[in-house]
Structures are given as structure tokens and as C-alpha cells.
Amino acid sequence: MVIATSIAFSWDALSAIGTTFAALVAVWIWSWDRHSKKRERRASSRLLANLLLPQLVSIVGRLGSSAEEFWNADVTGPMVTTEEDRFKRFAALSHNPHELHALIDWHRTNLPIEQLDLSIEKVGIFDPKTSDLICKMLYECHLFLGISNDLKEAPTDAIRYEFLQRYYAGYLRAGSSAEDALNKIIKVAD
């Protein structure tokens, strides 16, 4: 007696194998594309960070965040070290427009905010935290420049202690945010 065995060809099994293989290929292509975009983004952010680094160093150098750097920027006399000295300096600045304008000009000279704004068009390349720090720094620097413009244009008798205090606070905020952005950019650039 002859037993005939027939192997039934199952289209369903072949279809399932083909579908699984196609899904695996699609996942591999997706992950490869994601990985290559991540490498490309990292390289772009590193390049932009290296381009921004000298400008941020310049801004931080111009906006030193310590009180001594602010008050003693253009002082030829005794150094300002206490709150009482600061109050005396405020009073002297409010009555002496030439000294006040010299201090404002010293703070604003070579502050490369405009060049940095042009470079920031691609700030989306960075991770969200770095982008936020750079945007905060730009905001604080522009706010400081606005306050300094208002202070420089104000008539001498209109200058009050509170206005100078706002100028000083704006200077410290701009310097602090510039330092934070610089520290983050240094990490990205490495």
C-alpha cells in the first residue's frame, strides 16, 4: 500500500511571515532614520554652540554679575563695597549726569546682542532647556538695554533711587542669565 502525503501550501502562514518581516524592516528604517536625525541635530547644535560661544563670552564679560563690577566700572575714587556706599553712589549718579552716562555707556559698549539675535534664528536646534536659557538671556539683555535707554534719556532731575535700583537689578539679571546660558552652551559645544 502506498501512502501519499501531501504538504498543503498555506498562504495564510506565508502572508503572516511576510507581514512580520515587512513590519520589522519598517521599524528598522524608522529607528535608523531617527538615529541619523539625532546625530545630525547633535552635530548642528554643537556647531551653533561653537559659533555662539565667543559672543556669549563677550556678553558675560561685559555684564559681570557681581555688584563690585557694576559699581566700580568707571570709578576712579574709592571702591563701592557696602550698602551705604551703594546708596551714596546712587545719590551721586542721580545728580551727576556725566558720570551716570559714562556708567551706562561702559555697560552697553560692545554688548553684541544684535549679532546674537541674528544667530539665534536656529535656536530650535538646541534642546528645550538650552533654548529657554538663551531666550531668557536675550530677554533680560534687551530689558536691560531698554532700561538703560530710558535712564539715559531721562532728564537729570527725574532720576530717582528706584530707577537706578531697577537699572542695577536689570544688570544683575542680565549678567546672571548670560552666565547660565554660557555654561549650558559650553556643555553643548563639548
CORJOPE-V626044 format. One record per backbone hydrogen bond with DSSP energy under -0.5 kcal/mol. NH is the residue of the N-H (numbers start at 0). CO is the residue of the C=O. If there is no record, write none. Layout:
nh	co
NH	CO
NH	CO
This chain:
nh	co
2	0
3	1
4	2
5	3
6	4
7	5
9	7
10	8
13	9
14	10
15	11
16	12
17	13
18	14
19	15
20	16
21	17
22	18
23	19
24	20
25	21
26	22
27	23
28	24
29	25
30	26
31	27
32	28
33	29
34	30
35	31
36	32
37	33
38	34
39	35
40	36
41	37
42	38
43	39
44	40
45	41
46	42
47	43
48	44
49	45
50	46
51	47
52	48
53	49
55	51
56	52
57	53
58	54
59	55
60	56
61	57
62	58
63	61
69	65
70	66
71	67
72	69
80	78
85	81
86	82
87	83
88	84
89	85
90	86
91	87
92	88
93	89
94	90
95	91
96	94
99	95
100	96
101	97
102	98
103	99
104	100
105	101
106	102
107	103
108	104
110	107
111	109
112	110
115	111
116	112
117	113
118	114
119	115
120	117
121	118
122	119
124	121
125	122
130	126
131	127
132	128
133	129
134	130
135	131
136	132
137	133
138	134
139	135
140	136
141	137
142	138
143	139
144	140
145	141
146	142
147	143
148	144
149	145
150	146
151	147
152	148
153	149
157	154
158	154
158	155
163	159
164	160
165	161
166	162
167	163
168	164
169	165
170	166
171	167
172	168
173	169
174	170
175	171
176	172
177	173
178	174
179	175
180	176
181	177
182	178
183	179
184	180
185	181
186	182
187	183
188	184
189	185
